[in-house]
Amino acid sequence: MAKLETSYLGLSLRSPLIVSSSGLNSSVDRIKKYQEFGAGAIVLKSLFEEQILHEVNHLEKYSDYTEATDYLKHYVSANNVQEYINLIKNAKQSVDIPVIASINCLSDNQWLSFASRIQEAGADALEVNIYYLPLDPKRKAEEYEQVYNSIAEKLQKVITIPVAYKLGSHFTNPLNVVEHLRYRGAKGVVLFNRFFEPDIDIHAMKVVPADIFSNPSDLRYTLRWVAIASHLIPEIDISASTGVHDGEALVKMLLAGAKSVQVCSAIYRNGPKHIEVMLNTLTEWMNQKGFKTISDFRGKLNVGSIADPTQYERSQFMKYFSNYE
Ligand SMILES: Cc1cc2nc3c(=O)[nH]c(=O)nc-3n(C[C@H](O)[C@H](O)[C@H](O)COP(=O)(O)O)c2cc1C
């Protein structure tokens, strides 16, 4: 019988499927359900730097800016720091699976001290969700990237629980970003976050939010980088995120070398039982192939393990033009 136990960030997981950071994990009752259906761990919704700073600086500071005040009020009422700490404590008391906290940050400043509160509350690990929309044409890419390094350097001094960095997909050289984080103590990286995006309604002539959920085909970009990074930077754990909607996609990410696989949109769409459905597909596939443990096949199809690595490295369609005229 196939065994699904694995490890990620030094934590023991009963299965490689992690319920991704989102509102899915905002209540202990739901977290218990995910455990019941076999999830290996959960990542709580991100605590936003704005929320933390609100606790540090008084809201009055922003009173001249009505929109900013409303924005902060919204976040603070939706999920303040103390509620977050309580959620960590309650989740830890209620489930055996690892509870990973998440902070979304924009700077390397005051929020860092709150990481220790998260650690004290019992979180098993911290996921750091950083993203900058580079809106300054005069600022070099490396200046943006330097903030990641600075956060990692400071965080390393503040906490001892393992830290994973959840990255966006738009770096010129994602491997270099991962390598720099690894030098600065990162135990893992989540490749990749998927962000809120705009769309245009051409009938109403206005800008509207795009679909917040991913599609199964969104998996391919992540698959490529998991397969490359797991070979070139084997010292860091990779958690695959984006586009994993079924058990087959879960198998693909593990074959590409992921230590764990995060699922969000598919659970929103299908409910918590979908975790069990996905894990059953994984188990059946392992039984069919004769794999007894995850480590029997993890990374078997990463860039270092296949005969023709250009299958991951090719980016232009040149070779295929002749077939598609
Ligand atoms: C409604 C919603 C809320 C989310 N909230 C967060 C969050 O607070 N922090 C975070 O790091 N990612 C957040 N995400 C991103 C997901 O964790 C995940 O990385 C992304 O949806 C891609 O995975 P998927 O294809 O399985 O949906 C959110 C996604 C959705 C759809």
The ligand as a MOL file (V3000), in Angstrom:
LIG
                    3D

  0  0  0     0  0            999 V3000
M  V30 BEGIN CTAB
M  V30 COUNTS 31 33 0 0 0
M  V30 BEGIN ATOM
M  V30 1 C -9.6590 34.1130 -2.5980 0
M  V30 2 C -8.1690 33.9340 -2.5260 0
M  V30 3 C -7.4750 34.4660 -1.4390 0
M  V30 4 C -6.0730 34.3360 -1.3740 0
M  V30 5 N -5.4130 34.8600 -0.2980 0
M  V30 6 C -4.0550 34.6980 -0.2230 0
M  V30 7 C -3.3200 35.1770 0.9060 0
M  V30 8 O -3.8620 35.7880 1.8410 0
M  V30 9 N -1.9910 34.9680 0.9300 0
M  V30 10 C -1.3140 34.3030 -0.0630 0
M  V30 11 O -0.0910 34.1190 0.0230 0
M  V30 12 N -1.9930 33.8220 -1.1440 0
M  V30 13 C -3.3240 34.0080 -1.2390 0
M  V30 14 N -3.9960 33.5250 -2.3260 0
M  V30 15 C -3.2440 32.8120 -3.3820 0
M  V30 16 C -3.3460 31.3030 -3.1620 0
M  V30 17 O -2.7740 30.9180 -1.9240 0
M  V30 18 C -2.6380 30.5180 -4.2890 0
M  V30 19 O -1.2390 30.7380 -4.2350 0
M  V30 20 C -3.1490 30.9000 -5.6750 0
M  V30 21 O -4.5610 30.9680 -5.7020 0
M  V30 22 C -2.6870 29.8710 -6.7150 0
M  V30 23 O -3.0690 28.5650 -6.3580 0
M  V30 24 P -4.3520 27.8210 -7.0390 0
M  V30 25 O -4.0760 27.7340 -8.4770 0
M  V30 26 O -4.3960 26.4870 -6.3510 0
M  V30 27 O -5.5420 28.6680 -6.7470 0
M  V30 28 C -5.3820 33.6500 -2.4200 0
M  V30 29 C -6.1020 33.1220 -3.4940 0
M  V30 30 C -7.4760 33.2590 -3.5580 0
M  V30 31 C -8.2110 32.6710 -4.7390 0
M  V30 END ATOM
M  V30 BEGIN BOND
M  V30 1 1 1 2
M  V30 2 1 2 3
M  V30 3 2 2 30
M  V30 4 2 3 4
M  V30 5 1 4 5
M  V30 6 1 4 28
M  V30 7 2 5 6
M  V30 8 1 6 7
M  V30 9 1 6 13
M  V30 10 2 7 8
M  V30 11 1 7 9
M  V30 12 1 9 10
M  V30 13 2 10 11
M  V30 14 1 10 12
M  V30 15 2 12 13
M  V30 16 1 13 14
M  V30 17 1 14 15
M  V30 18 1 14 28
M  V30 19 1 15 16
M  V30 20 1 16 17
M  V30 21 1 16 18
M  V30 22 1 18 19
M  V30 23 1 18 20
M  V30 24 1 20 21
M  V30 25 1 20 22
M  V30 26 1 22 23
M  V30 27 1 23 24
M  V30 28 2 24 25
M  V30 29 1 24 26
M  V30 30 1 24 27
M  V30 31 2 28 29
M  V30 32 1 29 30
M  V30 33 1 30 31
M  V30 END BOND
M  V30 END CTAB
M  END
